[in-house]
Amino acid sequence: MDDGCRSFGVKDDIFCLFEGMLDNLGSLRQQYGLAKCADEVMLVIEAYKALRDRAPYPPSHVVGHLAGNFAFLVFDKSTSTLFVASDQSGRVPLYWGITADGFVAFSDDAEMLKSACGKSIASFPQGCFFSTTVGEIRSYENPKNKIIAIPAPDEEIWGATFKVEGPAVVLARE
């Protein structure tokens, strides 16, 4: 199965690395008033700008409207904000970990992270986003429910798996 490609873009000091493909790119281009040639990176940057500039605009609404297989990282240089998200299926691999010097690192290559983070790595939870503004991981379908880490056995490389606590509340896509 072709999950799209990896692309990178910068606009207005907002950097975005996107991997995958959005199934609803056409309708989202219209929603955000973008040209027909705008790709996923430009769309994610515009969606992030809407989140940043129209506060209080819930981050879960921005990511919840994206359909497809994807993972992305956005860095806003003007606010030093990092925003990371993964789709519901987790088909596009994304891992994260804590380096020896205490930094959070992200990659689609677990082996590369293992060399920097040792056993302090895990798959990024599917259907979730992380924002330095929010300060924690949240599920975009159930943003009010807490995400809990379930420690992995010592013999495994992964530091933890994650699950959403509480009852599921599914948001209808428009």
Secondary structure as GFF3:
##gff-version 3
##sequence-region A 1 174
A	DSSP	beta_strand	5	11	.	.	.	ID=ss1
A	DSSP	beta_strand	14	22	.	.	.	ID=ss2
A	DSSP	alpha_helix	25	31	.	.	.	ID=ss3
A	DSSP	alpha_helix	40	53	.	.	.	ID=ss4
A	DSSP	alpha_helix	59	64	.	.	.	ID=ss5
A	DSSP	beta_strand	68	76	.	.	.	ID=ss6
A	DSSP	beta_strand	81	86	.	.	.	ID=ss7
A	DSSP	beta_strand	95	98	.	.	.	ID=ss8
A	DSSP	beta_strand	104	107	.	.	.	ID=ss9
A	DSSP	alpha_helix	110	117	.	.	.	ID=ss10
A	DSSP	beta_strand	121	123	.	.	.	ID=ss11
A	DSSP	beta_strand	128	131	.	.	.	ID=ss12
A	DSSP	beta_strand	136	139	.	.	.	ID=ss13
A	DSSP	beta_strand	147	151	.	.	.	ID=ss14
A	DSSP	beta_strand	160	164	.	.	.	ID=ss15
###
